[in-house]
């Protein structure tokens, strides 16, 4: 599950890769790795569970209740090319 992205079809490509681990070999980008891409299938878009924010001021009868649902995109990684 990642932060919501706009995907035009069910497949998407991530080309800004920060870290690649292959068994014992670890490559870290400065800031990104060149020539490394990740292919993924978009499974679904949705919203997370609601988080409630409640502000309260004592003795003044002031309160504020607010909720937030973070949108997300669920992806399945299919291939990593290096």
DSSP file (Angstrom, degrees, kcal/mol; ACC not computed):
  #  RESIDUE AA STRUCTURE BP1 BP2  ACC     N-H-->O    O-->H-N    N-H-->O    O-->H-N    TCO  KAPPA ALPHA  PHI   PSI    X-CA   Y-CA   Z-CA
    1    1 A X              0   0    0      0, 0.0     2,-0.3     0, 0.0    73,-0.2   0.000 360.0 360.0 360.0 126.5    0.0    0.0    0.0
    2    2 A X  E     -A   73   0A   0     71,-2.5    71,-2.4     1,-0.1     3,-0.1  -0.797 360.0 -72.3-127.1 169.6    1.4    3.3   -1.1
    3    3 A X  E    S-A   72   0A   0     -2,-0.3    69,-0.2    69,-0.2    -1,-0.1  -0.340  73.9 -76.8 -61.6 147.1    0.2    6.9   -1.2
    4    4 A X        -     0   0    0     67,-1.1     2,-0.3    42,-0.1    -1,-0.2  -0.148  55.2-175.6 -54.6 131.3   -2.4    7.4   -3.9
    5    5 A X        -     0   0    0     -3,-0.1     2,-0.8     2,-0.0    -1,-0.0  -0.890  30.4-116.0-122.7 157.3   -1.0    7.7   -7.4
    6    6 A X        -     0   0    0     -2,-0.3     2,-0.5    67,-0.0    67,-0.0  -0.846  37.1-176.8 -95.0 108.3   -2.8    8.4  -10.7
    7    7 A X        -     0   0    0     -2,-0.8     5,-0.1     1,-0.1     3,-0.0  -0.925  20.3-159.8-110.6 127.3   -2.4    5.3  -12.8
    8    8 A X  S    S+     0   0    0     -2,-0.5     2,-0.2     3,-0.1    -1,-0.1   0.807  78.3   6.5 -76.4 -29.4   -3.8    5.4  -16.3
    9    9 A X  S    S-     0   0    0      2,-0.4    33,-0.1     0, 0.0     0, 0.0  -0.762  93.1 -83.9-138.7-172.0   -4.0    1.6  -16.6
   10   10 A X  S    S+     0   0    0     -2,-0.2    32,-3.8    31,-0.1     2,-0.4   0.629 107.3  66.1 -76.7 -11.8   -3.4   -1.4  -14.4
   11   11 A X  E     +B   41   0A   0     30,-0.3    -2,-0.4    28,-0.0     2,-0.3  -0.890  61.3 176.2-111.5 142.1    0.4   -1.5  -14.9
   12   12 A X  E     -B   40   0A   0     28,-2.7    28,-2.5    -2,-0.4     2,-0.4  -0.965  19.2-140.6-140.9 157.3    2.8    1.2  -13.7
   13   13 A X  E     -B   39   0A   0     -2,-0.3     2,-0.6    26,-0.2    26,-0.2  -0.974   4.0-158.0-123.1 130.6    6.5    1.8  -13.7
   14   14 A X  E     +B   38   0A   0     24,-2.9    24,-2.4    -2,-0.4     3,-0.1  -0.943  17.9 168.4-105.5 117.9    8.6    3.3  -10.9
   15   15 A X        +     0   0    0     -2,-0.6     2,-1.0    22,-0.2    21,-0.3   0.500  58.0  80.5-109.5  -6.1   11.9    4.7  -12.2
   16   16 A X        +     0   0    0     22,-0.1     2,-0.4    16,-0.1    -1,-0.1  -0.760  62.8 172.9-100.9  87.0   13.0    6.7   -9.2
   17   17 A X        -     0   0    0     -2,-1.0    16,-2.7    16,-0.5     3,-0.1  -0.822  19.2-174.2-101.6 131.0   14.5    3.9   -7.0
   18   18 A X        +     0   0    0     -2,-0.4    11,-2.7     1,-0.3     2,-0.3   0.797  68.2  20.4 -92.7 -32.7   16.4    4.8   -3.8
   19   19 A X  E     -D   28   0B   0      9,-0.2     2,-0.4    14,-0.1    -1,-0.3  -0.999  54.4-169.9-145.4 140.1   17.7    1.4   -2.7
   20   20 A X  E     -D   27   0B   0      7,-2.4     7,-3.0    -2,-0.3     2,-0.5  -0.988   5.7-171.4-133.8 123.6   18.4   -2.0   -4.3
   21   21 A X  E     +D   26   0B   0     -2,-0.4     2,-0.5     5,-0.2     5,-0.2  -0.970   6.8 176.5-117.7 122.5   19.2   -5.1   -2.2
   22   22 A X  E >   -D   25   0B   0      3,-3.2     3,-2.5    -2,-0.5     2,-0.5  -0.884  64.8 -67.9-127.0  97.3   20.4   -8.3   -4.0
   23   23 A X  T 3  S-     0   0    0     -2,-0.5    -1,-0.0     1,-0.3     0, 0.0  -0.442 121.7  -9.7  55.9-106.3   21.3  -11.0   -1.4
   24   24 A X  T 3  S+     0   0    0     -2,-0.5     2,-0.5    -3,-0.1    -1,-0.3   0.604 118.1  94.9 -94.1 -14.1   24.4   -9.5    0.2
   25   25 A X  E <   -D   22   0B   0     -3,-2.5    -3,-3.2     2,-0.0     2,-0.5  -0.692  53.4-173.6 -87.3 123.2   24.9   -6.7   -2.4
   26   26 A X  E     -D   21   0B   0     -2,-0.5     2,-0.5    -5,-0.2    -5,-0.2  -0.970   3.6-170.7-119.7 126.3   23.3   -3.3   -1.3
   27   27 A X  E     -D   20   0B   0     -7,-3.0    -7,-2.4    -2,-0.5     2,-0.4  -0.972   2.8-166.5-118.7 130.0   23.2   -0.3   -3.7
   28   28 A X  E     -D   19   0B   0     -2,-0.5    -9,-0.2    -9,-0.2     4,-0.1  -0.955  16.6-131.8-117.2 131.0   22.1    3.1   -2.4
   29   29 A X        -     0   0    0    -11,-2.7     4,-0.2    -2,-0.4     2,-0.2  -0.383  12.1-126.5 -80.5 158.5   21.3    5.9   -4.8
   30   30 A X  S    S-     0   0    0      2,-0.9     2,-0.1    -2,-0.1   -12,-0.0  -0.584 101.5 -39.0-128.2  70.1   22.6    9.5   -4.6
   31   31 A X  S    S+     0   0    0     -2,-0.2    -2,-0.3   -13,-0.0     2,-0.3  -0.986 141.4  10.2 -88.9 -21.8   19.6   10.4   -4.7
   32   32 A X  S    S-     0   0    0     -2,-0.1    -2,-0.9    -4,-0.1     2,-0.3  -0.856  72.3-114.1-121.5 156.4   18.3    7.8   -7.2
   33   33 A X    >   -     0   0    0    -16,-2.7     3,-0.6    -2,-0.3   -16,-0.5  -0.686  31.8-129.1 -83.9 138.9   19.8    4.6   -8.8
   34   34 A X  T 3  S+     0   0    0     -2,-0.3     3,-0.1     1,-0.2   -18,-0.1  -0.732  85.6  12.1 -90.4 135.8   20.4    4.9  -12.6
   35   35 A X  T 3  S+     0   0    0     -2,-0.4     2,-0.5     1,-0.2    -1,-0.2   0.555  94.7 119.6  81.5   8.6   19.0    2.1  -14.8
   36   36 A X    <   +     0   0    0     -3,-0.6   -19,-0.4   -21,-0.3     2,-0.3  -0.929  34.9 171.8-110.5 127.5   16.8    0.5  -12.1
   37   37 A X  E     - C   0  81A   0     44,-2.0    44,-2.5    -2,-0.5     2,-0.5  -0.945  21.4-147.8-131.7 154.6   13.1    0.3  -12.6
   38   38 A X  E     -BC  14  80A   0    -24,-2.4   -24,-2.9    -2,-0.3     2,-0.4  -0.989   9.8-154.0-124.0 125.4   10.3   -1.5  -10.8
   39   39 A X  E     +BC  13  79A   0     40,-3.1    39,-2.5    -2,-0.5    40,-1.5  -0.825  21.5 174.2 -98.6 136.9    7.2   -2.8  -12.6
   40   40 A X  E     -BC  12  77A   0    -28,-2.5   -28,-2.7    -2,-0.4     2,-0.4  -0.983  28.2-133.8-143.4 151.6    4.0   -3.1  -10.6
   41   41 A X  E     -BC  11  76A   0     35,-2.7    35,-2.6    -2,-0.3     2,-0.6  -0.896  25.2-129.1-102.5 134.9    0.3   -3.9  -11.1
   42   42 A X  E     + C   0  75A   0    -32,-3.8    33,-0.2    -2,-0.4     3,-0.1  -0.750  28.0 177.3 -83.6 121.9   -2.3   -1.6   -9.6
   43   43 A X  E     -     0   0A   0     31,-3.0     2,-0.3    -2,-0.6    32,-0.2   0.896  56.8 -24.8 -91.8 -49.9   -4.8   -3.8   -7.6
   44   44 A X  E     - C   0  74A   0     30,-1.3    30,-3.3     2,-0.0     2,-0.4  -0.994  44.8-133.6-160.6 159.5   -7.1   -1.2   -6.1
   45   45 A X  E     + C   0  73A   0     -2,-0.3     2,-0.3    28,-0.2    28,-0.2  -0.915  43.9 134.3-111.5 145.8   -7.6    2.4   -4.9
   46   46 A X  E     - C   0  72A   0     26,-2.3    26,-2.7    -2,-0.4     2,-0.4  -0.927  47.2 -93.8-166.3-169.7   -9.2    3.1   -1.6
   47   47 A X  E     - C   0  71A   0     -2,-0.3    24,-0.2    24,-0.3     3,-0.1  -0.967  32.6-124.7-126.9 144.5   -9.2    5.0    1.7
   48   48 A X        -     0   0    0     22,-2.4     3,-0.1    -2,-0.4    24,-0.0  -0.157  48.6 -68.2 -75.7 175.9   -7.7    4.0    5.0
   49   49 A X        -     0   0    0      1,-0.1    21,-0.4    20,-0.1     2,-0.2  -0.301  64.5 -91.6 -64.0 152.8   -9.6    3.8    8.3
   50   50 A X        -     0   0    0     19,-0.1     2,-0.5    -3,-0.1    19,-0.2  -0.467  33.5-152.7 -73.3 132.8  -10.8    7.1    9.7
   51   51 A X  E     -E   68   0C   0     17,-2.6    17,-1.8    -2,-0.2     2,-0.4  -0.911  13.7-145.1-101.8 130.3   -8.5    8.9   12.1
   52   52 A X  E     -E   67   0C   0     -2,-0.5     2,-0.5    15,-0.2    15,-0.2  -0.807  11.2-166.3-100.9 137.2  -10.3   11.2   14.6
   53   53 A X  E     -E   66   0C   0     13,-3.6    13,-2.8    -2,-0.4     2,-0.5  -0.989   8.3-175.7-119.7 124.3   -8.9   14.4   15.8
   54   54 A X  E     -E   65   0C   0     -2,-0.5     2,-0.4    11,-0.2    11,-0.2  -0.964   5.1-168.4-127.2 115.7  -10.6   16.0   18.8
   55   55 A X  E     +E   64   0C   0      9,-2.8     9,-2.5    -2,-0.5     2,-0.4  -0.859  11.7 179.7-103.3 137.4   -9.6   19.4   20.2
   56   56 A X  E     -E   63   0C   0     -2,-0.4     2,-0.5     7,-0.2     7,-0.2  -0.999  18.0-159.5-142.3 133.7  -11.0   20.4   23.6
   57   57 A X  E > > -E   62   0C   0      5,-2.5     3,-1.0    -2,-0.4     5,-0.8  -0.970  29.4-121.0-115.4 126.4  -10.6   23.5   25.7
   58   58 A X  T 3 5S+     0   0    0     -2,-0.5     5,-0.0     1,-0.2    -2,-0.0  -0.341  84.0   0.6 -68.2 141.0  -11.4   23.1   29.4
   59   59 A X  T 3 5S+     0   0    0      1,-0.1    -1,-0.2    -2,-0.1     0, 0.0   0.446 114.1  80.2  67.0   5.6  -14.1   25.3   31.1
   60   60 A X  T < 5S-     0   0    0     -3,-1.0    -2,-0.1     2,-0.2    -1,-0.1   0.406  95.1-123.5-119.6   0.2  -15.1   27.2   27.9
   61   61 A X  T   5 +     0   0    0     -4,-0.4     2,-0.6     1,-0.2    -3,-0.1   0.805  63.1 142.7  59.5  31.8  -17.3   24.6   26.2
   62   62 A X  E   < +E   57   0C   0     -5,-0.8    -5,-2.5     2,-0.0     2,-0.3  -0.900  15.0 150.0-104.0 127.1  -15.1   24.7   23.1
   63   63 A X  E     -E   56   0C   0     -2,-0.6     2,-0.4    -7,-0.2    -7,-0.2  -0.990  23.6-164.2-151.0 153.8  -14.5   21.5   21.2
   64   64 A X  E     -E   55   0C   0     -9,-2.5    -9,-2.8    -2,-0.3     2,-0.5  -0.984   3.4-164.0-142.2 126.6  -13.9   20.5   17.7
   65   65 A X  E     +E   54   0C   0     -2,-0.4     2,-0.3   -11,-0.2   -11,-0.2  -0.947  16.5 169.2-115.1 129.9  -14.1   17.0   16.1
   66   66 A X  E     -E   53   0C   0    -13,-2.8   -13,-3.6    -2,-0.5     2,-0.3  -0.991  14.5-158.6-141.6 144.3  -12.5   16.3   12.8
   67   67 A X  E     -E   52   0C   0     -2,-0.3     2,-0.3   -15,-0.2   -15,-0.2  -0.881   3.2-166.7-124.5 157.6  -11.8   13.1   10.8
   68   68 A X  E     -E   51   0C   0    -17,-1.8   -17,-2.6    -2,-0.3     2,-0.5  -0.991   7.3-167.7-145.4 134.1   -9.4   12.2    8.1
   69   69 A X        -     0   0    0     -2,-0.3     2,-0.4   -19,-0.2   -19,-0.1  -0.974  20.6-142.1-121.8 116.2   -9.2    9.2    5.7
   70   70 A X        -     0   0    0     -2,-0.5   -22,-2.4   -21,-0.4     2,-0.1  -0.625  16.3-131.1 -80.0 125.0   -5.9    8.9    3.8
   71   71 A X  E     + C   0  47A   0     -2,-0.4   -67,-1.1   -24,-0.2     2,-0.3  -0.493  32.2 179.5 -73.5 146.7   -6.3    7.8    0.2
   72   72 A X  E     -AC   3  46A   0    -26,-2.7   -26,-2.3   -69,-0.2     2,-0.4  -0.928  25.5-139.0-141.9 164.6   -4.0    4.9   -0.9
   73   73 A X  E     -AC   2  45A   0    -71,-2.4   -71,-2.5    -2,-0.3     2,-0.6  -0.999  17.0-144.3-125.8 129.0   -3.2    2.7   -3.9
   74   74 A X  E     + C   0  44A   0    -30,-3.3   -31,-3.0    -2,-0.4   -30,-1.3  -0.845  26.2 179.7 -95.9 122.3   -2.6   -1.0   -3.5
   75   75 A X  E     - C   0  42A   0     -2,-0.6     2,-0.5   -33,-0.2   -33,-0.2  -0.863  23.6-145.2-123.2 155.8    0.1   -2.3   -5.8
   76   76 A X  E     - C   0  41A   0    -35,-2.6   -35,-2.7    -2,-0.3     2,-0.4  -0.987  22.0-132.6-120.1 121.2    1.7   -5.7   -6.5
   77   77 A X  E     + C   0  40A   0     -2,-0.5   -37,-0.3   -37,-0.2     3,-0.1  -0.583  30.2 170.7 -75.1 126.7    5.4   -5.6   -7.5
   78   78 A X  E     +     0   0A   0    -39,-2.5     2,-0.3    -2,-0.4   -38,-0.2   0.779  58.8   6.6-106.3 -37.7    6.0   -7.9  -10.5
   79   79 A X  E     - C   0  39A   0    -40,-1.5   -40,-3.1     2,-0.0     2,-0.5  -0.996  47.9-159.3-153.5 142.0    9.5   -7.3  -11.6
   80   80 A X  E     - C   0  38A   0     -2,-0.3     2,-0.5   -42,-0.2   -42,-0.2  -0.985  17.2-165.0-120.3 118.6   12.6   -5.4  -10.6
   81   81 A X  E       C   0  37A   0    -44,-2.5   -44,-2.0    -2,-0.5    -2,-0.0  -0.891 360.0 360.0-108.3 132.9   15.1   -4.7  -13.4
   82   82 A X              0   0    0     -2,-0.5    -1,-0.1   -46,-0.2   -46,-0.1   0.364 360.0 360.0-122.0 360.0   18.7   -3.6  -12.6
